[in-house]
């Protein structure tokens, strides 16, 4: 008599990933890649409500005190930005799940920063009502691809494009993103080569493993003029197992230092494209 035990999500995609590698005679490579440090976790779940670009400039007896006051002030400002009703500071604080530091400067008695405030959607919606309930898409698995120097990279190693998507505050988007961290077996399973597969059975296994209904593929093709020089980016949005073309655009960073800002802007443009496509 055989007893079947349900596999956890992690065990399931690890098993699929190992099977792919073993089929190609690369079992040892699978173990090496699965064990690497590749994960970049998303800053917040797509179900949260996120408010970015809150400016604060607060003084205190110490830098730490100034920062504490500034964070409380940012929470109130973020709530006002959502047009929430008048609540006490403690009520607002009780709905905050995280503070995201976009930029900050800490002095002996002063704190200047640009912050993001993340509210728990379930708690906040009891006050925001329908205004806080944007229509959400079905869960969409996100597979960000970087092309550069003739190579294609997704989760095999940490990279700026993956980080830009991990740091994207998606709570105010209508797209319900499922953003893998790239840790463990994900780095072997989710590769650029897999995006060209047409097997519906394979895709269903992958989507089921991540609790997603469909897939979005934002591609960043980065061309470096010379070391330390400008970077040209061609960005292409694709959708679904059939790799359906949605849109494309170009951007330019004048130096490697400006690359993160360019990618951040590109992510926001992709989000707009995806929202229109899924409407």
Backbone torsions as a table, in degrees:
resi	resn	phi	psi	omega
1	UNK	NA	128.7	-178.0
2	UNK	-100.3	134.8	176.5
3	UNK	-108.4	124.5	-179.7
4	UNK	-96.8	127.9	177.9
5	UNK	-107.7	130.5	179.6
6	UNK	-65.6	137.4	179.0
7	UNK	-85.7	142.8	173.5
8	UNK	-70.6	164.6	179.0
9	UNK	-57.6	-46.7	-179.0
10	UNK	-61.1	-43.9	-179.6
11	UNK	-65.0	-35.8	-176.9
12	UNK	-66.9	-49.8	-178.2
13	UNK	-73.8	-24.1	174.2
14	UNK	-66.4	-37.6	179.1
15	UNK	-67.3	-42.7	177.7
16	UNK	-62.3	-45.1	-178.9
17	UNK	-62.4	-43.5	179.6
18	UNK	-63.9	-36.4	179.1
19	UNK	-65.1	-39.9	178.1
20	UNK	-61.7	-46.7	-178.1
21	UNK	-66.8	-42.9	-178.6
22	UNK	-65.6	-33.4	178.6
23	UNK	-63.0	-27.5	178.0
24	UNK	-96.8	11.4	178.6
25	UNK	71.5	32.1	-175.5
26	UNK	-126.7	44.7	-179.3
27	UNK	-60.3	-40.4	-179.9
28	UNK	-66.1	-35.0	178.9
29	UNK	-68.5	-36.4	178.2
30	UNK	-59.5	-46.2	-179.4
31	UNK	-62.8	-39.8	-178.6
32	UNK	-66.3	-43.2	-176.5
33	UNK	-73.2	-39.5	179.5
34	UNK	-61.4	-33.8	-176.0
35	UNK	-84.0	-2.0	-176.3
36	UNK	-76.0	167.8	177.1
37	UNK	-93.8	94.6	-173.8
38	UNK	-126.1	-6.8	-170.7
39	UNK	-78.1	138.7	167.7
40	UNK	-129.6	104.9	-176.5
41	UNK	-76.2	144.9	176.4
42	UNK	-64.1	143.8	-177.0
43	UNK	-66.5	-27.3	-179.5
44	UNK	-158.6	154.2	176.8
45	UNK	-72.4	149.2	-179.0
46	UNK	-62.3	-20.0	-178.0
47	UNK	-76.9	-12.5	179.9
48	UNK	-77.6	163.4	173.6
49	UNK	-103.5	123.1	-173.9
50	UNK	-121.7	135.8	177.9
51	UNK	-124.1	121.2	-175.0
52	UNK	-107.1	172.0	172.0
53	UNK	61.2	43.4	174.6
54	UNK	-90.4	117.1	-177.7
55	UNK	-90.5	132.7	177.0
56	UNK	-135.0	145.9	176.9
57	UNK	-147.5	99.1	-169.9
58	UNK	-128.7	142.5	176.2
59	UNK	-108.2	156.0	177.9
60	UNK	-158.5	177.3	179.0
61	UNK	-66.1	-28.4	176.3
62	UNK	-138.0	167.2	177.6
63	UNK	-63.1	-37.8	179.8
64	UNK	-65.1	-43.4	179.1
65	UNK	-64.1	-40.6	178.9
66	UNK	-62.0	-39.7	179.8
67	UNK	-66.3	-42.9	179.3
68	UNK	-60.2	-43.8	178.5
69	UNK	-64.6	-40.2	-178.1
70	UNK	-64.7	-40.6	-179.9
71	UNK	-65.2	-39.2	177.3
72	UNK	-65.7	-39.4	178.1
73	UNK	-64.1	-40.4	180.0
74	UNK	-62.6	-37.6	179.3
75	UNK	-62.5	-43.2	180.0
76	UNK	-66.2	-44.1	179.5
77	UNK	-62.3	-40.1	179.6
78	UNK	-64.9	-40.3	179.1
79	UNK	-64.8	-40.2	177.2
80	UNK	-64.1	-35.5	179.4
81	UNK	-65.1	-27.1	177.0
82	UNK	-84.5	0.4	-176.4
83	UNK	59.8	37.2	177.9
84	UNK	-75.3	159.8	179.1
85	UNK	-68.8	164.9	178.5
86	UNK	-66.9	120.9	178.8
87	UNK	-133.4	160.5	176.2
88	UNK	-71.4	160.2	178.8
89	UNK	-58.2	-38.3	-178.0
90	UNK	-69.0	-35.0	177.5
91	UNK	-66.5	-42.1	178.5
92	UNK	-65.1	-44.6	-179.8
93	UNK	-58.9	-33.7	-178.4
94	UNK	-69.5	-15.6	178.8
95	UNK	-97.1	-9.5	-176.5
96	UNK	-82.9	126.6	178.9
97	UNK	-100.5	-20.2	179.8
98	UNK	-167.2	155.4	171.2
99	UNK	-115.9	129.2	178.8
100	UNK	-105.5	122.4	179.0
101	UNK	-88.5	109.8	178.1
102	UNK	-83.0	-47.1	174.5
103	UNK	-150.5	147.5	177.6
104	UNK	-156.1	151.4	171.5
105	UNK	-134.0	127.5	-178.6
106	UNK	-115.7	123.8	175.9
107	UNK	-110.4	-178.7	-179.9
108	UNK	-58.7	-34.9	-178.4
109	UNK	-138.6	21.4	-176.1
110	UNK	-146.3	146.5	179.2
111	UNK	-135.2	119.8	178.7
112	UNK	-120.7	129.1	-175.9
113	UNK	-159.6	162.2	167.3
114	UNK	-114.8	120.6	-171.7
115	UNK	-123.3	157.8	170.0
116	UNK	-116.3	141.8	-180.0
117	UNK	-118.3	129.1	-178.6
118	UNK	-110.4	120.5	179.4
119	UNK	-102.0	143.8	172.1
120	UNK	-69.2	118.7	-173.5
121	UNK	-60.5	-41.7	-176.8
122	UNK	-62.6	-42.5	179.8
123	UNK	-71.3	-41.8	-176.3
124	UNK	-69.3	-34.6	-176.7
125	UNK	-66.1	-20.4	177.3
126	UNK	-67.2	-20.9	176.9
127	UNK	-103.7	-33.0	-176.2
128	UNK	-83.0	-24.6	-179.2
129	UNK	64.5	-141.1	-176.6
130	UNK	-65.4	-25.0	-179.8
131	UNK	-63.2	-28.3	-179.1
132	UNK	-92.9	-2.1	-175.8
133	UNK	-104.7	75.6	175.6
134	UNK	-69.9	147.1	-179.6
135	UNK	-68.3	126.2	-175.0
136	UNK	-104.2	146.4	174.7
137	UNK	-75.6	171.6	169.8
138	UNK	-67.0	159.2	-179.3
139	UNK	-58.6	128.0	-176.4
140	UNK	-117.6	118.5	177.8
141	UNK	-71.2	127.2	-177.4
142	UNK	-100.3	126.7	179.4
143	UNK	-125.2	85.9	-178.5
144	UNK	-76.8	124.7	-176.6
145	UNK	-110.8	132.9	172.9
146	UNK	-109.3	127.0	173.5
147	UNK	-113.9	128.7	-179.7
148	UNK	-164.0	132.8	177.2
149	UNK	59.9	31.9	178.5
150	UNK	81.5	6.7	179.2
151	UNK	-115.8	157.3	176.6
152	UNK	-123.1	128.9	-174.1
153	UNK	-130.5	138.2	175.0
154	UNK	-126.0	-84.7	-178.9
155	UNK	-115.3	7.9	-177.1
156	UNK	-62.4	-30.1	173.7
157	UNK	-154.1	158.4	-179.3
158	UNK	-61.7	140.4	-178.4
159	UNK	-151.4	160.2	-174.7
160	UNK	-61.3	-34.1	-178.7
161	UNK	-69.7	-42.3	175.4
162	UNK	-61.8	-42.4	-179.2
163	UNK	-64.0	-40.5	-179.6
164	UNK	-59.6	-39.2	178.5
165	UNK	-74.1	-35.8	178.7
166	UNK	-64.9	-33.1	-177.8
167	UNK	-89.4	-7.0	179.5
168	UNK	-66.2	129.2	180.0
169	UNK	-90.3	98.5	-168.6
170	UNK	-94.5	5.6	-174.3
171	UNK	-63.0	-27.6	-179.2
172	UNK	-96.7	6.0	176.0
173	UNK	-88.4	150.7	175.8
174	UNK	-81.0	-7.2	179.1
175	UNK	-87.7	126.3	178.7
176	UNK	-90.9	85.5	-175.4
177	UNK	-73.9	138.0	167.6
178	UNK	-107.8	107.7	-173.1
179	UNK	-108.9	103.1	176.6
180	UNK	-62.2	153.4	177.9
181	UNK	-84.5	-23.2	-175.9
182	UNK	88.8	4.5	-178.6
183	UNK	-82.7	158.7	175.0
184	UNK	58.4	-137.8	-176.1
185	UNK	-68.1	-13.6	179.6
186	UNK	-59.7	-36.1	-176.9
187	UNK	-66.7	-24.2	178.3
188	UNK	-90.9	-35.1	-177.1
189	UNK	-76.4	-43.2	-174.1
190	UNK	-98.0	88.8	179.0
191	UNK	-123.3	165.5	-179.5
192	UNK	-60.0	-38.1	-179.7
193	UNK	-59.1	-33.5	-178.7
194	UNK	-70.2	-23.6	-178.9
195	UNK	-68.7	-18.2	179.7
196	UNK	-91.5	-0.4	177.3
197	UNK	-69.1	145.1	179.2
198	UNK	-114.5	-0.1	-178.7
199	UNK	-69.3	117.1	179.1
200	UNK	-66.2	-34.2	178.7
201	UNK	-63.6	-45.0	179.7
202	UNK	-62.0	-47.2	-179.1
203	UNK	-62.7	-38.5	-180.0
204	UNK	-63.7	-39.5	177.4
205	UNK	-61.6	-44.1	-179.2
206	UNK	-65.0	-49.8	-178.1
207	UNK	-62.3	-41.2	177.9
208	UNK	-62.5	-36.6	-179.0
209	UNK	-63.1	-30.9	-178.4
210	UNK	-104.4	5.7	179.9
211	UNK	66.1	31.8	-177.9
212	UNK	-110.5	159.6	179.5
213	UNK	-104.8	-22.5	-176.5
214	UNK	-157.1	-179.4	-174.3
215	UNK	-132.7	142.1	174.3
216	UNK	-119.8	135.6	-175.8
217	UNK	-126.0	97.4	174.3
218	UNK	-88.6	120.4	-175.3
219	UNK	-108.1	129.0	176.1
220	UNK	-114.1	111.8	177.4
221	UNK	-100.2	106.1	-173.3
222	UNK	-104.3	128.1	179.4
223	UNK	-119.4	117.8	-178.8
224	UNK	-91.4	121.0	-178.7
225	UNK	-63.5	-47.4	177.1
226	UNK	-167.8	161.9	-178.0
227	UNK	-54.0	122.7	-180.0
228	UNK	84.4	-2.1	-176.7
229	UNK	-96.9	-169.4	-177.9
230	UNK	-62.3	154.8	178.6
231	UNK	-125.6	120.9	177.1
232	UNK	-94.2	132.1	179.6
233	UNK	-121.0	127.8	172.0
234	UNK	-110.9	121.7	-172.8
235	UNK	-114.6	132.0	-177.1
236	UNK	-128.5	130.5	179.2
237	UNK	-101.9	127.4	177.6
238	UNK	-129.1	159.9	-171.6
239	UNK	-143.9	134.7	169.9
240	UNK	84.3	166.2	178.4
241	UNK	-60.1	-23.4	178.6
242	UNK	-85.9	3.6	176.8
243	UNK	58.7	42.9	-177.0
244	UNK	-65.5	130.2	178.1
245	UNK	-73.9	134.0	178.5
246	UNK	-111.7	-50.9	-175.2
247	UNK	-170.1	167.7	175.0
248	UNK	-152.1	158.2	178.3
249	UNK	-158.8	166.1	-179.9
250	UNK	-122.3	151.0	176.5
251	UNK	-144.7	165.6	-177.5
252	UNK	-140.2	133.7	172.3
253	UNK	-110.7	131.5	-175.4
254	UNK	-74.1	-17.8	-179.6
255	UNK	-158.2	164.0	177.0
256	UNK	-57.8	-29.4	179.1
257	UNK	-65.1	-27.0	-179.1
258	UNK	-91.0	-3.7	-178.2
259	UNK	-59.8	-47.1	-179.9
260	UNK	-57.1	-39.6	179.7
261	UNK	-66.2	-39.8	178.0
262	UNK	-63.3	-43.4	-179.2
263	UNK	-66.9	-35.7	177.4
264	UNK	-61.8	-43.5	177.8
265	UNK	-65.5	-38.4	179.8
266	UNK	-63.4	-40.2	178.8
267	UNK	-59.8	-42.3	-179.4
268	UNK	-65.5	-37.3	177.6
269	UNK	-67.7	-41.2	176.0
270	UNK	-58.9	-43.6	-178.8
271	UNK	-59.6	-40.6	178.1
272	UNK	-63.9	-41.7	178.4
273	UNK	-61.9	-46.4	-178.0
274	UNK	-65.7	-38.2	179.6
275	UNK	-62.0	-42.6	179.0
276	UNK	-65.1	-43.3	-176.9
277	UNK	-64.5	-31.4	-175.4
278	UNK	-96.5	1.4	179.7
279	UNK	-72.9	NA	NA
